Amino acid sequence: MQYTRRCTTTASRCNNMLPNVPQFMLYENYYKMQNIIMFTKIAALVLIIIVGVVWMCFGHVQNFEQPFENTQTDPGKLSVAFYSGIFSYAGWNYLNFMTEELRDPYKNLPRAIYISLPLVTAIYVLANMAYLAVLSPAEMIASDAIAVSFGNRVLGLWSFIIPIMVAISAFGGLSVHIMTSSRMCFVGARNGHMPAILSNISVKQFTPVPSLVFLCILSIIMLVVSDVYVLITYSSIVESFFIMLSVSAVLYFRYTRPDMERPIKVSLWIPAIFVVICAFLVVVPVYVAPYEVGMGVLITVIGVPFYYVGVVWKDKPKVLQSVIDHITYACQKMFMSAKEEKYE
């Protein structure tokens, strides 16, 4: 197509036009920064856990006497409640999006999963126990920032440490989400499932700038929704549905193609249980939050015409293809990007 023939020219022009990138923007420094943020986050959680343990050692355990008081047992409400938890701890599945960035991914990806998931789960369970030791359930529900309320209660003059660590943690989480989500759009476009411009990378920084801009536009659109919990429900329903389909494909191919080479292989009971849980999170909320489920379905259906025109419809009219090529070329110049030369 036209834009592919112009990539080399665009790249050479962009290289001449772009200034030198500041050293702190290099990807090596990015990973160093992420490591610093990670250790800061862990240090904050360890501090919270230690303070909570000390608090309980002084006999403040009254909040654990009736831990399940006023608990709702309705399956529909439980499934909707899961969405807030899933959204809060989202990111556990994003490691899969960065497989190409790993050294020896067939060895290191399972190792990272086996080590990080139990460790992170244990840290956050202990941190929540520390919160509950200091704050009552009613105070936790009413608080806009539980960690800050926790710090104000027990740290006194040193309580300012918690907001700083929370801000650093939020910044680190946001940067990781941006990096991994843009990578997903980038690879999807490279495989022909999204607009071709999203498969372009910056000719100077070698980052998927068009994908980052695309995510920025989507994020701005999402700000139209005033209630964050409604937005969480919308996105979680759609995410649970597609994760269920993806994991179901593992079971399907294990049955239809048993002899296929699988560098990474898990026991069938793991994806089977996961599919059942995802199905529960998708189906049960229908009678509790039908409007939110309907909106999630509508959001998914809206993408079908775009997928048909962009992916399924191969023999497009020359006029339409010319328009697409010109838009792609214009975006290449705007973002100073081009298609990557090769990938493995």
C-alpha positions as CSV (number, residue, x, y, z in Angstrom):
1,M,0.0,0.0,0.0
2,Q,1.0,3.6,-0.4
3,Y,1.9,4.3,3.2
4,T,4.3,1.4,3.3
5,R,6.3,2.8,0.3
6,R,6.7,6.1,2.1
7,C,7.8,4.8,5.4
8,T,11.5,5.1,4.7
9,T,11.2,8.6,3.4
10,T,9.1,9.6,6.3
11,A,11.6,8.1,8.8
12,S,14.5,9.9,7.2
13,R,12.7,13.2,7.3
14,C,11.6,12.7,10.9
15,N,15.2,11.8,12.0
16,N,16.3,15.2,10.6
17,M,13.5,17.1,12.2
18,L,13.5,15.6,15.7
19,P,15.7,17.1,18.4
20,N,17.9,15.0,20.6
21,V,15.7,13.2,23.2
22,P,16.5,14.0,26.8
23,Q,18.4,11.3,28.6
24,F,15.7,10.7,31.2
25,M,13.3,9.6,28.4
26,L,15.5,6.7,27.3
27,Y,13.9,3.3,27.8
28,E,16.8,2.2,30.0
29,N,16.0,5.0,32.4
30,Y,12.3,4.1,32.2
31,Y,13.0,0.6,33.5
32,K,15.2,2.0,36.2
33,M,12.5,4.4,37.2
34,Q,9.9,1.6,37.3
35,N,12.2,-0.4,39.6
36,I,12.5,2.6,42.0
37,I,8.7,3.0,41.9
38,M,8.2,-0.7,42.6
39,F,10.4,-0.7,45.6
40,T,8.8,2.5,46.9
41,K,5.4,0.9,46.6
42,I,6.5,-2.3,48.4
43,A,8.2,-0.2,51.1
44,A,5.0,1.7,51.7
45,L,3.0,-1.5,51.9
46,V,5.5,-3.1,54.3
47,L,5.4,0.1,56.4
48,I,1.6,-0.2,56.6
49,I,1.8,-3.9,57.4
50,I,4.3,-3.4,60.2
51,V,2.3,-0.5,61.7
52,G,-0.9,-2.7,61.5
53,V,0.9,-5.6,63.3
54,V,2.1,-3.3,66.0
55,W,-1.3,-1.8,66.4
56,M,-2.8,-5.3,66.8
57,C,-0.1,-6.2,69.3
58,F,-1.4,-3.4,71.6
59,G,-4.8,-5.2,71.6
60,H,-6.7,-3.3,68.9
61,V,-8.4,-6.3,67.4
62,Q,-12.0,-5.3,67.9
63,N,-12.6,-4.9,64.1
64,F,-11.9,-8.6,63.6
65,E,-14.5,-9.9,66.1
66,Q,-17.3,-9.9,63.5
67,P,-15.5,-9.8,60.2
68,F,-18.5,-10.9,58.1
69,E,-21.2,-8.7,59.8
70,N,-23.7,-7.3,57.3
71,T,-22.2,-9.3,54.5
72,Q,-24.4,-9.6,51.4
73,T,-24.7,-13.2,50.1
74,D,-26.7,-12.4,46.9
75,P,-24.7,-13.9,44.0
76,G,-25.5,-10.9,41.7
77,K,-24.3,-8.3,44.2
78,L,-21.2,-10.4,44.9
79,S,-20.3,-10.5,41.2
80,V,-20.8,-6.7,40.8
81,A,-18.7,-6.2,43.9
82,F,-15.9,-8.3,42.3
83,Y,-15.7,-5.7,39.5
84,S,-14.4,-3.0,41.9
85,G,-11.8,-5.4,43.2
86,I,-10.8,-6.6,39.8
87,F,-10.4,-2.9,38.7
88,S,-8.4,-2.0,41.8
89,Y,-5.9,-4.9,41.3
90,A,-5.9,-4.8,37.5
91,G,-2.5,-5.4,35.9
92,W,-1.9,-9.1,36.9
93,N,-2.6,-10.1,33.3
94,Y,-0.6,-7.3,31.6
95,L,2.6,-9.2,31.8
96,N,1.5,-11.3,28.8
97,F,1.4,-8.2,26.7
98,M,5.1,-7.6,27.2
99,T,6.3,-11.1,26.1
100,E,8.4,-9.6,23.3
101,E,10.3,-7.4,25.7
102,L,11.4,-10.4,27.9
103,R,14.6,-12.3,27.6
104,D,13.9,-16.0,27.2
105,P,10.1,-15.5,27.7
106,Y,9.3,-19.2,27.7
107,K,11.3,-19.5,30.9
108,N,11.0,-16.1,32.5
109,L,7.3,-15.5,31.9
110,P,6.0,-18.5,34.0
111,R,8.7,-17.7,36.6
112,A,7.5,-14.1,36.8
113,I,3.9,-15.3,37.2
114,Y,4.6,-17.9,39.8
115,I,6.7,-15.5,41.9
116,S,4.9,-12.2,41.5
117,L,1.2,-13.3,41.9
118,P,1.5,-15.1,45.2
119,L,3.9,-12.4,46.5
120,V,1.6,-9.5,45.5
121,T,-1.5,-11.3,46.8
122,A,0.1,-11.9,50.2
123,I,1.3,-8.3,50.5
124,Y,-2.1,-6.8,49.7
125,V,-4.0,-9.3,52.0
126,L,-1.7,-8.3,54.9
127,A,-2.0,-4.6,54.0
128,N,-5.8,-4.9,54.0
129,M,-5.7,-6.6,57.4
130,A,-3.6,-3.7,58.7
131,Y,-6.2,-1.3,57.4
132,L,-9.0,-3.2,59.1
133,A,-7.0,-3.3,62.3
134,V,-6.9,0.5,62.4
135,L,-10.0,1.6,60.6
136,S,-13.5,0.2,61.1
137,P,-15.4,-1.1,58.0
138,A,-17.6,2.0,58.0
139,E,-14.6,4.3,58.1
140,M,-13.0,2.3,55.2
141,I,-16.2,2.7,53.1
142,A,-16.5,6.4,53.9
143,S,-12.8,7.1,53.2
144,D,-11.8,8.6,49.8
145,A,-8.2,7.3,50.3
146,I,-7.9,4.5,52.9
147,A,-4.1,4.6,53.1
148,V,-4.2,8.3,53.8
149,S,-6.9,7.8,56.5
150,F,-4.7,5.0,57.9
151,G,-1.7,7.3,58.1
152,N,-3.6,10.2,59.7
153,R,-4.8,7.8,62.4
154,V,-1.5,6.1,63.4
155,L,1.5,8.0,62.0
156,G,0.9,11.5,63.5
157,L,3.4,14.0,62.2
158,W,4.8,11.4,59.8
159,S,1.5,10.9,58.1
160,F,2.6,13.0,55.1
161,I,4.7,10.0,54.0
162,I,1.7,8.0,53.0
163,P,0.2,10.5,50.4
164,I,3.6,10.9,48.8
165,M,4.0,7.1,48.5
166,V,0.4,6.8,47.2
167,A,1.2,9.4,44.5
168,I,4.3,7.6,43.5
169,S,2.5,4.2,43.4
170,A,-0.3,5.7,41.3
171,F,2.2,7.2,38.9
172,G,4.0,3.9,38.6
173,G,0.7,2.0,38.0
174,L,-0.4,4.4,35.4
175,S,2.9,4.3,33.5
176,V,2.7,0.5,33.4
177,H,-0.9,0.5,32.2
178,I,-0.1,3.0,29.5
179,M,3.0,1.0,28.3
180,T,1.2,-2.4,28.3
181,S,-2.1,-1.2,26.8
182,S,-0.4,0.6,24.0
183,R,1.7,-2.5,23.3
184,M,-1.6,-4.5,22.9
185,C,-2.9,-2.0,20.4
186,F,0.4,-1.9,18.6
187,V,0.6,-5.7,18.1
188,G,-3.1,-5.9,17.2
189,A,-2.5,-3.3,14.4
190,R,0.6,-5.2,13.3
191,N,-1.5,-8.3,12.9
192,G,-4.1,-6.4,10.9
193,H,-6.8,-6.3,13.6
194,M,-6.7,-2.5,14.1
195,P,-5.8,0.5,11.9
196,A,-2.4,0.2,10.4
197,I,-1.2,3.5,11.8
198,L,-1.3,2.0,15.3
199,S,1.5,-0.4,14.3
200,N,3.9,2.5,13.6
201,I,6.6,3.5,16.0
202,S,8.5,6.7,16.6
203,V,11.6,6.8,14.4
204,K,13.6,8.5,17.1
205,Q,12.3,7.0,20.4
206,F,11.2,3.6,19.0
207,T,7.9,3.8,21.0
208,P,4.4,3.2,19.7
209,V,3.4,6.9,19.7
210,P,0.2,6.5,17.6
211,S,-1.0,3.8,20.0
212,L,-0.3,6.1,22.9
213,V,-2.3,8.9,21.3
214,F,-5.1,6.5,20.5
215,L,-5.3,5.4,24.2
216,C,-5.2,9.1,25.2
217,I,-8.2,9.8,23.0
218,L,-10.1,6.8,24.5
219,S,-9.3,7.9,28.0
220,I,-10.7,11.4,27.3
221,I,-13.9,10.0,25.9
222,M,-14.3,7.8,29.1
223,L,-14.2,11.0,31.2
224,V,-17.7,11.8,29.9
225,V,-19.0,9.2,32.4
226,S,-19.4,11.1,35.7
227,D,-19.8,8.0,37.9
228,V,-16.5,6.1,38.1
229,Y,-18.2,3.0,39.4
230,V,-20.5,2.8,36.3
231,L,-17.4,3.1,34.2
232,I,-15.7,0.3,36.2
233,T,-18.7,-1.9,35.6
234,Y,-18.8,-1.2,31.9
235,S,-15.2,-1.9,31.4
236,S,-15.0,-4.9,33.7
237,I,-18.0,-6.7,32.1
238,V,-16.4,-6.3,28.6
239,E,-13.0,-7.3,29.9
240,S,-14.3,-10.4,31.7
241,F,-16.2,-11.4,28.6
242,F,-13.2,-11.2,26.3
243,I,-10.8,-12.8,28.8
244,M,-13.3,-15.7,29.1
245,L,-13.2,-16.1,25.3
246,S,-9.4,-16.0,25.2
247,V,-9.0,-18.6,27.9
248,S,-11.7,-20.7,26.4
249,A,-9.6,-20.8,23.2
250,V,-6.9,-22.6,25.3
251,L,-9.3,-25.3,26.2
252,Y,-10.6,-25.5,22.6
253,F,-7.2,-25.8,21.0
254,R,-6.0,-28.3,23.6
255,Y,-8.9,-30.5,22.5
256,T,-8.8,-29.9,18.8
257,R,-5.0,-29.7,18.4
258,P,-3.5,-31.9,21.1
259,D,-0.2,-32.3,19.3
260,M,0.4,-28.6,18.7
261,E,3.8,-27.4,20.0
262,R,3.2,-25.4,23.3
263,P,6.3,-23.7,24.7
264,I,4.2,-22.7,27.7
265,K,1.7,-25.2,29.0
266,V,-0.5,-25.4,32.0
267,S,-2.8,-28.0,33.5
268,L,-6.3,-27.9,32.1
269,W,-8.0,-27.4,35.4
270,I,-6.5,-23.9,35.7
271,P,-8.1,-22.4,32.6
272,A,-11.3,-24.4,33.2
273,I,-11.8,-22.9,36.6
274,F,-10.9,-19.5,35.3
275,V,-13.5,-19.7,32.5
276,V,-16.2,-20.7,35.0
277,I,-15.3,-17.7,37.2
278,C,-15.4,-15.3,34.2
279,A,-18.7,-16.7,33.1
280,F,-20.1,-16.1,36.6
281,L,-18.9,-12.5,36.4
282,V,-20.5,-12.0,33.0
283,V,-23.8,-13.8,33.3
284,V,-24.9,-13.3,37.0
285,P,-24.8,-9.4,36.9
286,V,-27.5,-9.4,34.2
287,Y,-30.3,-9.3,36.6
288,V,-28.6,-7.1,39.2
289,A,-27.2,-4.4,36.8
290,P,-29.0,-5.0,33.5
291,Y,-28.4,-1.4,32.3
292,E,-24.6,-1.6,32.9
293,V,-24.5,-5.0,31.2
294,G,-26.5,-3.7,28.3
295,M,-24.1,-0.7,27.9
296,G,-21.1,-3.1,28.0
297,V,-22.7,-5.2,25.2
298,L,-23.5,-2.0,23.2
299,I,-19.9,-0.8,23.5
300,T,-18.7,-4.2,22.1
301,V,-21.3,-4.2,19.3
302,I,-20.2,-0.7,18.2
303,G,-16.8,-2.0,17.3
304,V,-18.2,-4.7,15.0
305,P,-18.7,-2.4,11.9
306,F,-15.2,-0.9,12.3
307,Y,-13.8,-4.4,12.5
308,Y,-15.7,-5.5,9.4
309,V,-14.6,-2.5,7.3
310,G,-11.0,-2.4,8.6
311,V,-10.2,-6.2,8.8
312,V,-12.8,-8.5,7.2
313,W,-13.4,-6.3,4.1
314,K,-10.2,-6.9,2.0
315,D,-11.3,-5.8,-1.4
316,K,-12.1,-2.2,-0.7
317,P,-12.8,0.3,-3.4
318,K,-9.7,2.2,-4.6
319,V,-11.2,5.5,-3.5
320,L,-11.7,4.3,0.1
321,Q,-8.3,2.7,0.2
322,S,-6.7,5.9,-1.1
323,V,-8.4,7.9,1.7
324,I,-7.2,5.4,4.3
325,D,-3.6,5.5,2.9
326,H,-3.6,9.3,2.9
327,I,-4.9,9.4,6.5
328,T,-2.2,6.9,7.5
329,Y,0.5,8.9,5.8
330,A,-0.7,12.2,7.4
331,C,-0.6,10.5,10.8
332,Q,2.9,9.2,10.1
333,K,4.1,12.8,9.5
334,M,2.2,14.1,12.4
335,F,3.6,11.6,14.9
336,M,7.0,11.2,13.1
337,S,6.6,7.5,13.0
338,A,7.0,4.6,10.6
339,K,6.5,0.8,10.4
340,E,9.2,-1.2,12.2
341,E,11.6,-2.8,9.8
342,K,11.3,-6.3,11.2
343,Y,10.2,-8.3,14.2
344,E,10.5,-11.8,15.5
